[in-house]
Amino acid sequence: MRYYFIILLLTGLSLHAQTTITGTVTDNKGLPIEGANVYLDGTYDGASSDVDGNFSFETTVTGDQLLLITFISYEPYSYFAPVAMMNNLTVKLKEDVNSLDTVVLSAGTFEASDNSKISVLKPLDVVTTASALGDFVGALQTLPGTTTVAEDGRLFVRGGDAGETQIFIDGIRVFTPYTPTTNNIPTRGRYSPFLFDGITFSTGGYSAEYGEALSSVLLLNTIDEPEQNKTDIGIMTVGGSLGHTRKWEKSSLSLSTSYINLAPYIEAFPDRNDWEKPIEAISGEAVYRYRTTDGLFKFYTAFDRSDFELTQEAIDLPDGLNFKLNNNNLYVNSSYTGMLSDTWSIRAGGSYTYGKTKIGVISNDIDDTENSAHFKVKLKKRFSNRFKLAFGAEHFTTDFNEDFSGIINDQEFTDTYGYTSNISAAFAETDIIFSKKLAIKLGIRGSYTDYASQFTMSPRASLAYKVGQKSQLSLAYGDFYQNPGNDFLKFSQELEAQKTQHYILNYQYNENGRIFRAEAYRKDYNRLITFDTSIASFDSQFTNNGDGFAQGLDLFWRDNTSIKNMDYWVSYSFLDTERQYLNFPEQATPSFANTHNFSVVGKYFITDWKSQVGISYQFGSGRNYTNPNVPGFLQEQTKSFNSISLNWAYLISQQKILYASINNVLGFNNINGYEYSSTPDVNGNFNRRALTPAADQFFFVGFFWTISDDKNSNQLDSL
């Protein structure tokens, strides 16, 4: 009986035996963490670390257990082992790299998104900048890295011509992003800015996901989910617009259309052109969205038609140069973004572009037809908060055809030009976040072009290091390739892809609505296209023998908190660039590049007036041109470009807005270049005329009315 009692006693003591768990909690530098929560999962046993990071508590549980340690702004730590082994533990917590103060890879990139950690622009800025006239390209031209080429209207970035920038909608290529135009009449982007809620403008060093661009990519993201049902009505001095959004439980549809006719405006404010038919355009857009259990499907389509005819002054043509244009363009884009599992995501989509352009130049008729498509799939794996891998593949196809008929050298001439191109590419990229202070992105892109039987490899890398609580340094490097455009491939399919190499150093400071960026860069060009005639034509000899460089410094400052109701930003760019390409006889600074660009944008809301007023000032130093009366090539410069623009949005009521703007309010007489006669006069001099804008100023007035479910929203974000 006594032995039985002893066994029961020992059993009871063992059932109530306690184990002491001890250890120390530090950060990755070995500094103690006070207040960390330490406990055994599924029990009430635990403690908090003291000022020295030490913890100690007792438990009656036995066997294998899960010890958890958590602390704000650090990643949770878990340790699975027998309780008896949980003595004198040393635990180092890793910083939570998902927190807001983590370093951001930002070299060469401007974000315009309400959800971005660091946004230098918001979607609202695209359409409330006085000089932009509601065009996202116009707003981006107030950022550093861009060059003022007022007569063109497209994006010229860091010494690159406009063809070196590619535009994507929801990650899918847009092949014809601009409306066609003629000399000295700036083009506009085809797409309405109010359908987009995010813009990423990469001036260099961009992701391996994107190719076929030497200088820059512009990423436009359509709205994922509209907030409510609404109808938008616009009545303008140049036309009208109508939009409607309908929202259901899992889907939504946005429709918009606009009609532009400049005839009444030109009748009231004649310009320097002789218009037979002023610009008339009609366009429509639609976005359908459907949210699945694990993803979002989008279908976007846009159609526009425009035509005009005019006669422009020409120094060699006493009767002027007659030009007429008719264009039809269709763009279709579909995409799906979703989660395949907790750690796998997918993004896939495709686009199709149909463009039909008929051009008449004096007695010559040109008929262009383009069919282009882009297909893409991207997979992303999140191994942890610190390591992510993305990879994918895409295919571009283009079929271009041109019919020409006219007079060449006093002879009737007809011919057909064209080409078919297929480009297949694959890419892979990884984000590695070592800590809140240090992150790196490594990527590689491979591409194959069928017509040239050419394969290229493009390494990309960027690194960011946080030098202070609110500031960081970034580095970026990359190789970038781009195949020749329609203007060259239609005549010769023996050309290879052109190449640039980017080197970027970036400093960025961000504090409470104040952002400062300074970025130095260098671009080296190789394999640029050259030809031996005055213009690219069927009898030109094309090569890839061109080269060049671009280097400079970009500065940006924005402040929307120091002055109540005031928001402003200042941009400055210094550019040093030379290249030998096209028919250049030597390396020179091209006519589209200028050394200094400066802009100031300000917006102020006057509460008592229920108004937002804005001002934009743009300055560009003189651009090169060739004077045949003196020796040299591109040896002289125009005077500097100056323009001040004003706008005013007045809230008649919460949902009714009266809007007015004036571009170049002081009427600066800007000169874009000079046209010289093809033959000298009796004194051996080549006469010239200045190439000035068709109009020194542009006036705009519009009335905008929103009808919405909440009776509060308005179109201030689309003006």
C-alpha positions in Angstrom: 0.0 0.0 0.0 2.9 2.4 0.8 4.4 1.9 -2.6 1.1 2.6 -4.2 0.8 5.9 -2.3 4.3 7.0 -3.3 3.5 6.3 -7.0 0.3 8.4 -6.8 2.2 11.2 -5.0 4.9 11.3 -7.7 2.4 11.2 -10.4 0.5 14.2 -8.9 3.7 16.2 -8.5 4.7 15.5 -12.1 1.3 16.7 -13.3 1.8 20.0 -11.6 5.5 20.5 -12.4 6.3 23.8 -14.0 8.9 24.7 -16.6 10.5 28.1 -16.8 11.0 29.7 -20.2 13.6 32.4 -20.5 15.4 34.4 -23.2 16.3 37.8 -24.6 14.7 39.8 -27.5 16.8 42.1 -29.6 16.7 43.8 -33.0 19.0 42.8 -35.9 21.7 45.0 -34.4 21.6 43.3 -31.1 19.8 46.2 -29.3 17.3 45.0 -26.6 13.6 45.4 -27.4 11.4 46.4 -24.5 7.7 45.4 -24.4 7.8 42.5 -26.9 4.9 40.1 -26.4 6.1 36.5 -25.7 3.7 33.6 -25.2 3.0 29.9 -26.0 0.4 29.5 -28.7 -2.9 28.2 -27.5 -2.2 29.0 -23.8 -2.4 31.9 -21.4 1.3 31.5 -20.5 3.5 34.4 -21.5 5.2 37.6 -20.5 6.6 40.9 -21.9 10.3 41.6 -22.4 11.8 44.1 -19.9 14.1 47.1 -20.6 17.0 44.8 -21.3 15.0 42.7 -23.6 14.8 39.8 -21.2 11.7 37.7 -20.6 10.8 34.8 -18.2 7.6 32.9 -17.4 6.5 29.5 -16.2 4.2 27.0 -17.8 2.8 23.6 -16.9 2.5 22.4 -20.5 4.9 19.9 -21.7 6.2 18.4 -25.0 6.5 20.2 -28.3 5.0 23.8 -28.3 5.0 26.9 -30.5 6.5 30.0 -28.9 5.4 33.3 -30.5 7.1 36.7 -30.1 5.5 39.8 -31.6 6.3 43.6 -31.5 4.9 46.5 -33.5 6.8 47.3 -36.7 8.7 43.9 -36.5 7.9 40.6 -38.2 6.4 38.0 -35.9 8.9 35.3 -34.7 8.0 31.7 -34.1 9.9 28.8 -32.5 8.7 25.2 -32.3 10.5 22.9 -29.9 10.1 20.9 -26.7 9.3 23.2 -23.8 12.3 21.9 -21.9 14.6 23.3 -24.5 13.2 26.9 -24.3 15.8 28.2 -21.9 18.2 31.1 -22.4 16.8 31.8 -25.9 18.3 34.7 -28.0 15.7 36.0 -30.4 16.5 38.6 -33.1 13.4 40.3 -34.6 13.4 41.4 -38.2 11.9 44.8 -39.1 8.5 44.6 -40.8 9.3 45.8 -44.4 5.6 46.3 -45.2 5.5 49.4 -42.9 5.1 52.9 -44.4 8.6 54.0 -43.6 10.3 51.2 -45.6 12.7 52.2 -48.5 11.0 52.5 -51.9 12.7 51.6 -55.2 12.1 54.9 -57.1 15.1 55.8 -59.3 13.8 57.2 -62.6 10.1 56.8 -61.6 7.4 59.4 -60.9 4.2 57.9 -59.3 0.8 59.5 -59.7 -1.5 57.4 -57.5 -3.6 57.9 -54.5 -2.3 54.6 -53.0 1.4 55.0 -53.6 3.7 55.4 -50.7 5.5 58.3 -52.4 3.5 60.1 -55.1 4.9 63.3 -56.7 1.6 63.7 -58.6 -2.0 62.7 -58.0 -4.5 61.7 -60.7 -6.2 65.1 -60.0 -3.1 66.9 -61.0 -3.3 65.6 -64.6 -6.4 67.6 -65.3 -6.1 70.6 -63.0 -2.7 71.8 -64.3 -3.3 75.1 -66.1 -1.1 74.4 -69.1 -2.2 70.8 -69.6 -5.6 71.4 -71.2 -6.9 68.2 -69.8 -4.3 66.1 -71.4 -2.2 63.7 -69.3 0.8 64.3 -71.6 0.5 68.1 -71.0 0.6 67.6 -67.2 3.7 65.3 -67.4 5.5 67.9 -69.4 5.7 70.0 -66.2 7.9 67.3 -64.6 11.7 67.2 -64.8 13.2 65.0 -67.5 10.9 66.3 -70.2 11.7 68.7 -73.0 9.4 71.5 -74.2 8.6 70.8 -77.8 5.5 73.0 -78.1 4.8 72.3 -81.8 4.7 68.5 -81.3 2.8 67.7 -78.1 4.3 64.3 -77.4 6.7 63.3 -74.6 10.4 63.9 -75.2 12.4 62.5 -72.3 16.0 63.0 -71.4 17.4 63.6 -74.9 15.3 61.0 -76.5 12.9 61.7 -79.4 9.1 61.1 -79.0 9.3 57.6 -80.5 11.5 56.4 -77.6 8.6 56.6 -75.1 6.0 53.8 -75.0 2.5 54.0 -73.3 0.7 51.1 -71.6 -2.8 50.8 -70.3 -3.2 48.3 -67.5 0.2 46.9 -68.4 -0.8 46.3 -72.1 0.9 48.3 -75.0 -0.9 51.1 -76.8 0.5 51.2 -80.3 -1.1 54.6 -81.4 -1.4 56.7 -78.3 -1.6 60.1 -80.0 -4.0 61.7 -82.4 -2.4 62.3 -85.8 -1.7 65.8 -86.8 0.5 67.9 -89.1 3.5 70.2 -88.8 3.3 72.9 -86.1 0.0 71.7 -84.7 0.6 69.8 -81.4 -1.0 66.4 -81.0 -2.9 65.2 -77.9 -3.2 61.9 -76.1 -6.2 59.9 -77.3 -7.6 58.8 -74.0 -9.7 60.6 -71.4 -7.8 61.2 -68.1 -10.8 60.7 -65.8 -10.9 56.9 -66.6 -7.5 56.5 -64.9 -6.7 56.5 -61.2 -3.0 55.8 -61.4 0.0 56.9 -63.5 3.6 55.8 -63.4 6.0 57.8 -65.5 9.4 56.2 -65.7 12.0 58.5 -67.2 14.6 55.7 -67.1 15.8 52.6 -65.4 12.4 50.9 -65.6 11.4 47.3 -64.9 12.4 44.3 -67.0 8.7 43.8 -67.5 8.7 46.6 -70.1 10.6 46.7 -73.4 10.5 48.3 -76.8 11.4 51.7 -75.4 14.8 53.4 -75.4 14.0 56.3 -73.0 10.7 56.1 -71.1 7.5 54.2 -70.4 4.2 55.7 -69.2 1.9 53.3 -67.4 -1.8 54.2 -67.2 -4.1 52.2 -64.9 -7.8 52.3 -65.3 -10.1 52.7 -62.2 -10.7 49.3 -60.5 -14.0 50.1 -58.9 -16.2 53.2 -59.3 -17.6 54.6 -56.2 -21.2 55.2 -57.3 -23.6 55.7 -60.3 -23.2 59.0 -62.0 -23.6 61.0 -65.2 -21.2 63.7 -66.4 -22.2 66.3 -68.9 -19.8 68.8 -70.5 -20.5 71.8 -72.7 -17.4 73.5 -74.1 -16.3 76.2 -76.5 -14.8 73.4 -78.7 -17.5 70.8 -78.4 -19.3 68.6 -75.8 -18.9 65.4 -73.7 -21.1 62.9 -72.0 -20.2 60.1 -69.6 -22.1 57.6 -67.5 -21.1 55.1 -64.9 -23.3 52.3 -63.7 -22.3 50.1 -60.7 -23.7 46.7 -59.7 -22.8 44.3 -57.0 -19.9 42.6 -58.7 -19.5 44.6 -61.9 -19.6 48.2 -63.3 -19.7 49.9 -66.7 -18.3 53.3 -67.6 -19.2 54.9 -71.0 -18.0 58.3 -72.3 -18.1 60.1 -75.6 -17.0 63.5 -76.8 -17.4 65.6 -79.9 -14.8 68.3 -80.9 -15.3 70.9 -83.7 -12.9 73.8 -83.9 -14.8 75.6 -86.6 -16.7 78.0 -84.3 -13.6 78.7 -82.3 -11.4 79.5 -85.3 -14.2 81.7 -86.7 -14.0 83.7 -83.5 -10.2 83.5 -83.0 -8.5 83.0 -86.5 -5.0 81.6 -86.5 -2.2 81.6 -89.0 -3.5 78.7 -91.0 -5.9 78.8 -93.9 -8.5 76.2 -92.9 -10.6 74.5 -95.5 -12.0 72.2 -92.8 -11.1 72.8 -89.2 -10.4 69.8 -86.9 -13.4 67.7 -86.2 -13.2 64.7 -84.0 -15.6 62.2 -82.3 -14.5 59.7 -79.8 -15.9 57.1 -77.4 -14.6 55.0 -74.6 -16.0 52.1 -72.5 -14.7 50.2 -69.5 -16.4 47.1 -68.1 -15.3 45.6 -64.9 -16.2 42.3 -63.2 -14.9 41.2 -59.8 -14.6 37.5 -59.3 -13.9 35.7 -56.0 -10.2 36.1 -56.4 -9.6 38.7 -59.1 -10.8 41.5 -61.3 -11.5 41.3 -65.1 -11.4 44.6 -67.1 -12.4 45.2 -70.7 -11.5 48.6 -72.1 -12.1 49.9 -75.6 -11.7 53.3 -77.3 -12.6 54.5 -80.8 -11.9 57.9 -82.3 -12.3 59.5 -85.7 -10.8 62.8 -86.8 -10.3 64.8 -90.0 -9.2 68.2 -91.1 -7.8 70.1 -94.1 -5.7 73.3 -94.2 -3.2 75.2 -96.2 0.0 76.2 -94.3 2.5 78.8 -95.3 5.6 77.4 -97.0 8.6 79.4 -98.1 9.1 77.5 -101.5 5.3 77.4 -102.3 3.7 80.7 -103.1 0.2 79.2 -102.7 1.1 77.4 -99.5 1.2 73.7 -98.7 -2.2 71.9 -98.7 -2.6 69.1 -96.2 -5.6 67.0 -95.4 -6.0 64.1 -93.0 -8.6 61.5 -92.1 -8.0 59.0 -89.3 -9.9 56.2 -87.7 -8.5 54.4 -84.7 -9.8 51.4 -82.6 -8.1 50.2 -79.4 -9.3 47.2 -77.5 -7.7 46.1 -74.2 -8.7 43.3 -71.8 -6.9 42.2 -68.6 -7.3 39.9 -65.6 -5.6 40.3 -62.3 -6.1 37.8 -59.6 -4.8 35.5 -56.8 -4.1 31.9 -57.6 -3.2 31.1 -53.9 -2.1 33.0 -50.8 1.3 33.5 -52.4 0.8 33.3 -56.2 -0.8 36.0 -58.3 -1.4 36.4 -62.0 -1.9 39.3 -64.4 -2.7 38.5 -68.0 -4.2 40.5 -70.9 -4.0 41.6 -74.5 -4.7 44.5 -76.8 -5.6 45.0 -80.4 -5.1 48.3 -82.4 -6.6 49.1 -85.8 -5.5 52.4 -87.4 -6.5 53.8 -90.8 -5.0 57.1 -91.9 -5.5 58.9 -95.2 -3.2 61.8 -95.9 -3.1 64.2 -98.8 -0.1 66.5 -99.3 -0.5 68.8 -102.3 -1.0 66.2 -105.1 0.3 63.1 -103.2 -2.0 60.6 -101.4 -0.8 58.3 -98.7 -3.0 55.6 -97.2 -1.7 53.8 -94.1 -3.3 50.8 -92.4 -1.9 49.3 -89.2 -3.1 46.2 -87.3 -1.2 45.5 -84.1 -1.6 43.3 -81.1 0.0 42.6 -77.8 -0.4 39.5 -75.5 1.1 39.2 -72.1 1.0 37.0 -69.0 2.8 37.7 -65.7 3.1 35.5 -62.6 4.2 36.7 -59.2 5.3 34.6 -56.2 5.6 36.0 -52.7 8.0 33.9 -50.8 7.9 36.3 -47.9 7.6 40.0 -47.2 11.3 40.3 -48.1 11.5 38.2 -51.2 9.2 38.3 -54.3 9.7 36.9 -57.7 7.9 37.9 -60.9 8.2 36.4 -64.4 6.3 36.3 -67.6 6.2 36.4 -71.4 4.7 38.6 -74.0 4.3 38.8 -77.8 4.0 41.9 -80.1 2.8 41.6 -83.7 2.4 44.4 -86.2 1.2 44.4 -89.8 1.7 47.8 -91.5 0.8 48.7 -95.1 1.2 52.0 -97.0 -0.2 52.8 -100.4 1.4 55.9 -102.1 0.4 57.7 -105.2 1.5 61.0 -106.4 4.1 63.0 -108.4 7.9 62.5 -107.8 10.3 64.4 -110.0 7.5 65.4 -112.3 6.6 61.7 -112.9 3.5 59.9 -111.7 4.5 57.3 -109.1 2.6 54.6 -107.2 3.9 52.0 -104.9 3.1 50.0 -101.8 5.3 49.7 -98.7 4.9 47.7 -95.6 6.2 45.0 -93.2 5.1 42.4 -90.7 6.9 42.2 -87.4 6.7 39.6 -84.6 8.5 40.2 -81.3 8.5 37.6 -78.5 10.0 38.3 -75.1 10.3 36.8 -71.7 11.3 38.5 -68.4 12.0 37.7 -64.8 12.5 40.1 -61.9 13.0 39.8 -58.1 12.5 42.2 -55.3 14.7 41.6 -52.3 14.1 43.8 -49.2 17.0 43.2 -46.8 15.7 45.7 -44.2 13.7 48.9 -44.0 16.8 50.7 -45.2 18.0 48.5 -48.0 16.2 47.0 -51.0 17.3 45.7 -54.5 15.5 44.8 -57.7 17.2 42.5 -60.2 15.8 41.7 -63.6 16.6 40.2 -67.0 14.7 40.5 -70.3 15.2 38.4 -73.4 13.6 39.4 -76.7 13.6 37.9 -80.2 12.6 39.7 -83.4 11.6 37.6 -86.4 12.3 39.9 -89.4 15.8 40.6 -88.2 16.4 37.2 -86.6 17.9 39.1 -83.7 17.9 38.0 -80.0 18.8 40.6 -77.3 19.3 40.3 -73.5 18.7 43.2 -71.2 19.9 43.1 -67.6 18.2 45.6 -65.2 19.1 46.5 -61.6 18.1 49.1 -59.1 19.0 49.6 -55.4 17.6 51.9 -52.7 19.1 52.8 -49.4 17.5 54.8 -46.7 20.0 57.4 -45.5 17.6 59.1 -43.0 14.1 58.7 -41.6 12.6 60.7 -44.5 15.2 60.4 -47.2 16.8 57.8 -49.4 19.3 57.2 -52.2 18.7 55.0 -55.2 20.8 53.6 -58.0 19.6 52.1 -61.3 21.2 50.5 -64.3 19.7 48.9 -67.4 20.0 47.9 -71.1 17.1 48.9 -73.3 16.3 47.9 -76.8 13.7 49.2 -79.3 13.0 48.1 -82.8 12.6 50.7 -85.6 9.2 52.3 -86.1 6.9 52.3 -89.1 8.6 55.2 -90.8 11.7 53.1 -91.3 10.6 49.4 -91.4 8.1 50.1 -94.2 11.2 50.8 -96.4 13.7 48.4 -95.0 13.5 45.2 -92.9 17.2 44.8 -92.6 17.4 47.1 -89.6 18.2 45.8 -86.1 17.0 47.0 -82.7 18.4 50.3 -81.3 20.0 50.3 -77.9 20.6 52.5 -74.8 22.2 52.0 -71.5 20.9 53.9 -68.5 22.8 54.9 -65.4 20.8 56.8 -62.7 21.6 58.2 -59.2 18.6 59.5 -57.3 18.0 61.3 -53.9 14.5 61.7 -52.6 13.2 63.4 -49.4 9.5 63.1 -48.4 7.9 64.7 -45.3 4.3 65.6 -44.6 3.3 66.7 -48.1 6.7 68.0 -49.1 8.8 66.1 -51.7 12.2 66.9 -53.0 13.9 64.8 -55.7 17.3 65.2 -57.4 18.4 62.8 -60.1 21.6 62.6 -62.2 21.7 60.3 -65.2 23.7 59.1 -68.2 22.4 57.4 -71.3 24.6 55.9 -74.0 23.0 55.2 -77.4 24.1 52.6 -79.9 22.8 51.2 -83.2 20.7 54.3 -84.0 19.2 54.4 -87.4 20.9 56.5 -90.2 20.1 57.1 -93.8 21.6 59.1 -96.7 18.7 61.1 -98.1 17.0 64.4 -97.0 14.1 62.3 -95.7 13.5 58.6 -95.2 12.2 57.2 -98.4 12.2 54.1 -100.6 15.6 55.0 -102.2 17.4 55.6 -98.8 20.3 53.5 -97.7 19.5 52.6 -94.0 22.1 51.5 -91.4 22.3 51.0 -87.6 25.6 53.0 -87.5 24.3 55.9 -85.3 25.3 56.6 -81.7 25.1 59.3 -79.1 24.7 60.2 -75.4 22.4 62.1 -73.1 23.3 63.2 -69.6 21.9 65.6 -67.1 20.4 66.6 -63.8 16.7 66.7 -62.8 15.3 68.6 -59.8 11.8 68.5 -58.4 10.1 70.1 -55.3 6.5 69.9 -54.3 4.8 71.4 -51.2 1.1 71.2 -50.4 1.1 71.9 -46.7 3.2 75.0 -45.9 0.5 77.4 -47.3 -3.1 76.7 -46.5 -5.2 75.8 -49.5 -2.0 76.1 -51.7 -0.3 73.4 -53.7 2.6 74.0 -56.0 5.6 72.2 -57.6 8.8 73.4 -59.2 10.8 71.4 -61.8 14.2 72.0 -63.4 16.1 69.9 -65.9 19.6 70.3 -67.3 20.3 68.3 -70.5 23.6 67.7 -72.3 23.1 65.5 -75.4 24.5 64.8 -78.8 23.8 62.1 -81.3 24.4 61.1 -84.9 21.3 59.5 -86.4 18.9 59.9 -89.3 20.7 62.0 -91.9 23.0 63.9 -89.5 26.4 64.4 -91.2 28.0 64.6 -87.7 27.2 64.2 -84.0 25.1 67.1 -82.8 22.4 68.2 -80.4 19.1 67.5 -82.1 16.6 70.2 -82.7 14.1 68.8 -80.3 16.5 69.0 -77.3 17.2 72.1 -75.2 19.7 72.6 -72.4 17.5 74.1 -69.7 13.8 73.4 -68.9 12.0 75.0 -66.0 8.4 74.9 -64.9 6.3 76.1 -62.0 2.7 74.9 -61.3 0.5 76.4 -58.6 -3.0 75.8 -57.5 -5.0 77.7 -54.8 -8.5 77.1 -53.5 -10.3 80.3 -52.5 -13.0 79.2 -50.1 -15.0 82.5 -50.2 -15.2 82.4 -54.0 -15.8 78.6 -54.1 -13.0 78.6 -56.7 -9.8 76.9 -57.6 -7.3 79.0 -59.5 -4.2 77.8 -61.1 -1.1 79.0 -62.8 1.6 77.3 -64.9 4.9 78.8 -66.1 7.1 76.9 -68.6 10.5 77.9 -69.8 12.8 76.2 -72.3 16.1 77.5 -73.5 16.7 77.8 -77.2 16.8 74.8 -79.5 19.3 74.2 -82.3 18.6 74.7 -86.0 20.8 74.7 -89.2 21.4 78.1 -90.9 22.6 77.3 -94.4 24.0 80.8 -94.8 26.9 80.0 -92.4 29.1 77.0 -92.1 28.1 74.2 -89.8 25.3 71.9 -88.8 22.6 72.7 -86.2 24.9 75.5 -85.3 22.4 78.2 -84.2 19.7 78.5 -81.6 16.2 79.9 -81.4 15.3 82.3 -78.6 14.0 80.8 -75.4 10.4 79.5 -75.0 8.2 81.1 -72.4 4.5 80.6 -71.6 2.3 81.5 -68.6 -1.1 79.8 -68.4 -4.0 80.4 -66.1 -7.2 78.5 -65.2 -10.2 79.0 -62.9 -12.8 76.5 -61.8 -15.9 78.0 -60.1 -18.3 75.8 -58.2 -21.7 77.2 -59.2 -23.1 74.5 -56.9 -21.7 71.3 -55.5 -22.2 69.4 -58.8 -22.0 72.3 -61.3 -18.7 73.8 -62.4 -17.8 76.7 -64.7 -14.2 76.4 -66.0 -12.0 78.7 -68.0 -8.4 78.7 -69.0 -6.0 80.8 -71.1 -2.7 79.4 -72.4 0.2 81.8 -72.9 -1.8 84.6 -71.3 0.9 87.2 -72.0 1.1 86.3 -75.7 4.8 85.5 -75.8 5.9 85.3 -79.4 7.6 81.9 -79.3 9.6 80.5 -82.3 9.9 76.8 -82.8 12.5 77.0 -85.5 13.1 78.4 -89.0 12.3 77.2 -92.5 14.9 78.1 -95.2 14.3 78.3 -98.9 15.7 75.4 -100.9 17.6 77.7 -103.3 19.6 80.9 -102.6 18.5 84.3 -103.9 20.5 86.4 -106.4 22.9 87.4 -103.6 23.6 83.8 -102.7 21.6 83.9 -99.4 18.9 81.5 -98.3 15.8 83.3 -97.2 13.9 82.1 -94.2 10.7 82.4 -92.2 10.1 81.8 -88.6 8.1 78.7 -87.5 5.7 80.1 -85.0 2.6 78.4 -83.3 -0.6 78.6 -85.3 -2.0 80.7 -82.5 -0.1 82.5 -79.7 -2.9 81.9 -77.2 -5.7 79.5 -76.7 -8.9 80.2 -74.8 -11.2 77.6 -73.3 -14.5 77.9 -71.4 -16.7 74.9 -70.3 -19.7 74.1 -68.1 -19.6 70.7 -66.4 -22.5 69.1 -64.6 -22.4 65.8 -62.6 -25.5 63.9 -61.5 -24.6 61.3 -58.9 -26.1 59.1 -56.2 -24.6 61.1 -53.3 -25.4 64.5 -55.0 -21.9 65.7 -53.9 -19.3 64.5 -56.4 -18.3 66.8 -59.3 -15.9 66.9 -62.2 -13.2 69.0 -60.5 -11.0 66.0 -60.8 -11.4 65.9 -64.6 -10.8 69.5 -65.4 
